[in-house]
Amino acid sequence: MVLMVAATVCGSVVVGGGSIILLAFFQPGFDTSNAARQIADLLNTLIGLLAGFLAGRTDARHQQQEEQKKKDEA
C-alpha cells in the first residue's frame, strides 16, 4: 500500500515537473513559483513515506530477530 501511494506521488511529481518545464519553455513570462512549491511539498511527502516505510520494516525485522533469539535460547 505504501509503495502504491509512493508510486502515485512519484507519477504526479514527474507529470507536474514536466508540465512546469514545458510551460517555462513555451510561456517564459508565466510565474511557475507556486507550482514548483507544490512539487517540493510532494517530494517532502514522498520522503516522509519512504522514511516511515523503512522505519516500519526495520522495527519488524528487529522484533523478528528478538523472537528468533528467544527461541534459540530456549
WOFEN-V465293 format. One record per helix or strand of 2 or more residues. SS is the DSSP state (H for helix, E for strand). FROM is the first residue (numbers start at 1). TO is the last residue. If there is no record, write none. Layout:
ss | from | to
SS | FROM | TO
SS | FROM | TO
//
This chain:
ss | from | to
H | 2 | 26
H | 33 | 73
//
